[in-house]
Amino acid sequence: MEPTLYEKIGGEEAIETVVDYFYNELVLKDETVKHFFDETDMEKQRRQQTKFISFALGGPNQYTGKSMEKAHEGMDIQERHFEAIVKHLHAALAQFQVPVDDIEKALNKVGTLKDSIVNK
């Protein structure tokens, strides 16, 4: 059986590292999206995002957060914001030498959430 993306990437510890880089070096420095996190407990956000991405990549389901619709309700996230986040996730995964094919698989999974996040 082929390993999951979660296993290929290195499990939860590796995903935590990617998530930290994703927020600290990319998202929170991007003027187009950083305002969405002004009132966010970033430690909690990082933990939830790590669990969510882990599950999305085939790891254990430890995500106990709100549904995507509820979590993004009233935020007025537009397609350009979603695309910026996807771009940052791509860059974060690439920074940690995740193979391009695996990055594309991961981003395709994230892309399935677009309708639950944009224009809510």
Secondary structure by P-SEA (a helix, b strand, c coil): cccccccccccaaaaaaaaaaaccccccccccccccccccaaaaaaaaaaaaaaaaacccccccccccccccccccccaaaaaaaaaaaaaaaaaacccaaaaaaaaaaaaaaccccccc
